[in-house]
Amino acid sequence: MKRETRNSVYSGVRRISSPKLALPPGLQPNTRLKMDGIEFLGKLPAKSVPVAFFDPQYRGVLDKLSYGNEGANRGQRRAALVQMGKDLILEFLRGIDAALIPSGHLFLWVDKFHVCEGVGSWLAGTELGIVDLVTWDKETFGMGYRTRRRAEYCVVLQKLPRRAKGVWKIHNITDVHSEPVSRRDHPHAKPVDLQGKLMSAVSEEEDYVIDPAAGSFSVLEAARECGRTFLGCDLNG
Ligand SMILES: C[S@@+](CC[C@H](N)C(=O)[O-])C[C@H]1O[C@@H](n2cnc3c(N)ncnc32)[C@H](O)[C@@H]1O
C-alpha cells in the first residue's frame, strides 16, 4: 500500500518559514568574510536564520592527532590555525542558538572523541538538542595509534520546538555518507554535497545559511550549489 505522505513526518512540505533578514552593516552575503566568528554572530538579529554549520577548531585535536607521522605539511597547517578552547566553543554555540529561528537546525562537526565523550554539556543554557547524527566516510584514511581515522561525524541539533514533521523535508539522506574531499585548500575541509543536502532539508531557496568559522568555505560552495544565501566568516578569510 502506498504510504500517505502528504501530512506525515515523511512529507516534503516545510510548514515553517524564515523572516526576511535585513542585512546588518558589515556583512555581505555569499563572500568569504575575514572576521572573528563571535563578532559575526553578534551582528545577526535574533531568531533570523533557519540553518547553521559549525566546525570548531578544537584545541584538543592537536594533542589527539599528534601521531608524529601525518606528514609535516598537514601538521604545520593544522598547528597554524587558531585553536578554540571549550569556553569559546560555548560562546559560539550560544551565538548560533540566538541567531536560529524556532525549530532551526545546527549541523555540528565533531571527531570520534567528542562523539564518545559527548557534546551534551556544551548545550547548557541553549535551546539546542541532539536529534540525529551523520557519519561521513572520507574514503581515505589518516593516522591513528590504534585504528586509522577514516570518518568524521556531523551532529544534527535542533532548536525548540524540536520536530521533524513539517520542518525536515528531504527523506533520502542516509546516516552514513561517503564523499572524498580534497584537503588542498584547508586541512579540515568538509564534504560539499553532504552539507548541501543537509541545508536543503531544512531551508528554502534563498534562505540564509550561516557558518561562523568557515575554513575553506565549503558551506559557501554548498549554498551556491543549492541556491541558498551564505553568510559566514573565518579569522583567516
Ligand atoms: C575546523 S576549521 C573549519 C573547516 C570548514 N568547516 C571547512 O569545511 O573547510 C575551523 C576554522 O575556524 C577558524 N577559527 C578559529 N577561531 C575563530 C574565530 N574566533 N572566528 C572565526 N574563525 C575562527 C580557523 O581559522 C579554522 O579555519
The ligand as a Gaussian input file, in Angstrom:
#p B3LYP/6-31G(d) Opt

LIG

0 1
 C       37.823000      23.062000      11.548000
 S       38.086000      24.519000      10.631000
 C       36.649000      24.700000       9.646000
 C       36.711000      23.918000       8.361000
 C       35.493000      24.121000       7.488000
 N       34.320000      23.500000       8.023000
 C       35.726000      23.625000       6.061000
 O       34.907000      22.857000       5.536000
 O       36.749000      24.000000       5.489000
 C       37.873000      25.751000      11.854000
 C       38.214000      27.155000      11.401000
 O       37.925000      28.031000      12.498000
 C       38.714000      29.183000      12.318000
 N       38.656000      29.963000      13.566000
 C       39.289000      29.768000      14.746000
 N       38.915000      30.704000      15.634000
 C       37.998000      31.503000      15.021000
 C       37.237000      32.652000      15.400000
 N       37.315000      33.162000      16.618000
 N       36.419000      33.215000      14.478000
 C       36.310000      32.708000      13.220000
 N       37.013000      31.638000      12.801000
 C       37.836000      31.034000      13.686000
 C       40.080000      28.623000      11.933000
 O       40.812000      29.600000      11.228000
 C       39.673000      27.413000      11.054000
 O       39.753000      27.728000       9.675000

